[in-house]
Amino acid sequence: MQLTNNTILITGGATGIGLSLAAAFLREGNTVIVCGRRESALRQAKETYPELHTRVADLTSTDDRRSLAEWLAEAHPNLNILVNNAGIQRQFMVKQTGVADAFIQENEIEINLTAPIHLTLLLISRLLKQPEAAVINVSSGLGYVPLAIMPVYCATKAALQSFSISLRQQLAGTPVQVFDVVPPIVDTELDQGARKARGQTDMGIEPDEVAKATLKGLKANAYAINVGRVKALRIGSRLAPALFLKIMNKRVQK
Ligand SMILES: NC(=O)c1ccc[n+]([C@@H]2O[C@H](COP(=O)([O-])OP(=O)(O)OC[C@H]3O[C@@H](n4cnc5c(N)ncnc54)[C@H](OP(=O)(O)O)[C@@H]3O)[C@@H](O)[C@H]2O)c1
């Protein structure tokens, strides 16, 4: 797809992969809107990239998702690309006490899965009216092979990948293309506390590398954009699923 003169919403675009995507899209001559919960993070992003448009929204809230869609219709009627990037990652063992309450308090399904689906459904009629449009879902290599210590996170990413496939099937022949960006480990704020606590030394690639691979994939209309080592993970998980599950989980087994 063409990568200039688009109007793009990136959820969770004030930090990490989302911010790198925002910067890359700005460089290509697009209008970019980013949203997130923290006003301070949005302000900081705008200080770095003054052309950015920002909007506070907690995407775990149905009302916030609806009002974001209404605001976009007014303020950015030409919106033609939705990037579902916002997400959280939680590590927990199911045998720990208190996990049931913790899961409800910080529900990964709501932000990682319900929000992208609901936002897509809220915006799809407008995207379909554009000459060219896209939904870009940011999933994870952990959607191909789960890390057992993050059981819900991995499940949401596998489900998001499945949703992208169905969406692409349904929208074939329309102006809306559907992409799935599948990053490996990336050095961002994502669950930093748990990464440090488990002594993770490999912090992964830079978010700018994900942005670079994404734009390259979009230009080439490569619908599943497997980034870096995820390419090998994808093939390995199909050829030898049990082996790759074992390898992936070996270093982090509790
Ligand atoms: N880092 C990795 O290793 C990695 C690997 C594969 C895939 N990914 C995926 O990449 C995406 C971006 O993550 P990242 O690594 O760039 O981490 P990040 O820097 O923590 O970015 C996540 C963004 O999501 C926003 N967010 C979280 N909860 C939200 C909510 N309820 N409503 C609105 N925004 C919310 C955060 O902003 P606020 O806190 O201000 O709301 C933040 O800007 C995620 O979907 C993640 O699963 C990351």
Ligand as a Chemical Component Dictionary entry (heavy atoms), coordinates in Angstrom:
data_LIG
# 
_chem_comp.id                   LIG 
_chem_comp.type                 NON-POLYMER 
_chem_comp.pdbx_formal_charge   0 
_chem_comp.three_letter_code    LIG 
# 
loop_
_chem_comp_atom.comp_id 
_chem_comp_atom.atom_id 
_chem_comp_atom.alt_atom_id 
_chem_comp_atom.type_symbol 
_chem_comp_atom.charge 
_chem_comp_atom.model_Cartn_x 
_chem_comp_atom.model_Cartn_y 
_chem_comp_atom.model_Cartn_z 
_chem_comp_atom.pdbx_ordinal 
LIG N1  N1  N 0  8.278  -5.312 23.648 1  
LIG C1  C1  C 0  8.172  -6.540 23.168 2  
LIG O1  O1  O 0  9.052  -7.407 23.435 3  
LIG C2  C2  C 0  7.035  -6.906 22.257 4  
LIG C3  C3  C 0  7.150  -8.079 21.490 5  
LIG C4  C4  C 0  6.100  -8.441 20.665 6  
LIG C5  C5  C 0  4.947  -7.662 20.618 7  
LIG N2  N2  N 1  4.863  -6.530 21.380 8  
LIG C6  C6  C 0  3.610  -5.755 21.313 9  
LIG O2  O2  O 0  3.888  -4.445 20.884 10 
LIG C7  C7  C 0  2.860  -3.576 21.350 11 
LIG C8  C8  C 0  3.509  -2.317 21.916 12 
LIG O3  O3  O 0  4.242  -2.658 23.084 13 
LIG P1  P1  P 0  5.660  -2.036 23.433 14 
LIG O4  O4  O 0  6.619  -3.147 23.511 15 
LIG O5  O5  O -1 5.955  -0.887 22.558 16 
LIG O6  O6  O 0  5.445  -1.581 24.952 17 
LIG P2  P2  P 0  5.085  -0.170 25.595 18 
LIG O7  O7  O 0  6.131  0.824  25.311 19 
LIG O8  O8  O 0  4.754  -0.474 27.004 20 
LIG O9  O9  O 0  3.782  0.275  24.785 21 
LIG C9  C9  C 0  2.481  -0.069 25.131 22 
LIG C10 C10 C 0  1.607  1.153  24.936 23 
LIG O10 O10 O 0  0.251  0.769  25.159 24 
LIG C11 C11 C 0  -0.379 1.789  25.910 25 
LIG N3  N3  N 0  -1.467 1.204  26.687 26 
LIG C12 C12 C 0  -1.395 0.228  27.620 27 
LIG N4  N4  N 0  -2.588 0.032  28.177 28 
LIG C13 C13 C 0  -3.439 0.896  27.582 29 
LIG C14 C14 C 0  -4.812 1.187  27.746 30 
LIG N5  N5  N 0  -5.569 0.560  28.656 31 
LIG N6  N6  N 0  -5.368 2.144  26.961 32 
LIG C15 C15 C 0  -4.606 2.812  26.051 33 
LIG N7  N7  N 0  -3.312 2.585  25.860 34 
LIG C16 C16 C 0  -2.728 1.638  26.626 35 
LIG C17 C17 C 0  0.710  2.362  26.802 36 
LIG O11 O11 O 0  0.444  3.720  27.141 37 
LIG P3  P3  P 0  -0.225 4.117  28.564 38 
LIG O12 O12 O 0  0.432  3.279  29.616 39 
LIG O13 O13 O 0  0.029  5.583  28.694 40 
LIG O14 O14 O 0  -1.667 3.805  28.402 41 
LIG C18 C18 C 0  1.938  2.279  25.916 42 
LIG O15 O15 O 0  2.141  3.475  25.198 43 
LIG C19 C19 C 0  2.061  -4.374 22.375 44 
LIG O16 O16 O 0  0.846  -4.809 21.801 45 
LIG C20 C20 C 0  2.954  -5.562 22.667 46 
LIG O17 O17 O 0  2.228  -6.685 23.072 47 
LIG C21 C21 C 0  5.896  -6.127 22.183 48 
# 
loop_
_chem_comp_bond.comp_id 
_chem_comp_bond.atom_id_1 
_chem_comp_bond.atom_id_2 
_chem_comp_bond.value_order 
_chem_comp_bond.pdbx_ordinal 
LIG N1  C1  SING 1  
LIG C1  O1  DOUB 2  
LIG C1  C2  SING 3  
LIG C2  C3  SING 4  
LIG C2  C21 DOUB 5  
LIG C3  C4  DOUB 6  
LIG C4  C5  SING 7  
LIG C5  N2  DOUB 8  
LIG N2  C6  SING 9  
LIG N2  C21 SING 10 
LIG C6  O2  SING 11 
LIG C6  C20 SING 12 
LIG O2  C7  SING 13 
LIG C7  C8  SING 14 
LIG C7  C19 SING 15 
LIG C8  O3  SING 16 
LIG O3  P1  SING 17 
LIG P1  O4  DOUB 18 
LIG P1  O5  SING 19 
LIG P1  O6  SING 20 
LIG O6  P2  SING 21 
LIG P2  O7  DOUB 22 
LIG P2  O8  SING 23 
LIG P2  O9  SING 24 
LIG O9  C9  SING 25 
LIG C9  C10 SING 26 
LIG C10 O10 SING 27 
LIG C10 C18 SING 28 
LIG O10 C11 SING 29 
LIG C11 N3  SING 30 
LIG C11 C17 SING 31 
LIG N3  C12 SING 32 
LIG N3  C16 SING 33 
LIG C12 N4  DOUB 34 
LIG N4  C13 SING 35 
LIG C13 C14 SING 36 
LIG C13 C16 DOUB 37 
LIG C14 N5  SING 38 
LIG C14 N6  DOUB 39 
LIG N6  C15 SING 40 
LIG C15 N7  DOUB 41 
LIG N7  C16 SING 42 
LIG C17 O11 SING 43 
LIG C17 C18 SING 44 
LIG O11 P3  SING 45 
LIG P3  O12 DOUB 46 
LIG P3  O13 SING 47 
LIG P3  O14 SING 48 
LIG C18 O15 SING 49 
LIG C19 O16 SING 50 
LIG C19 C20 SING 51 
LIG C20 O17 SING 52 
# 
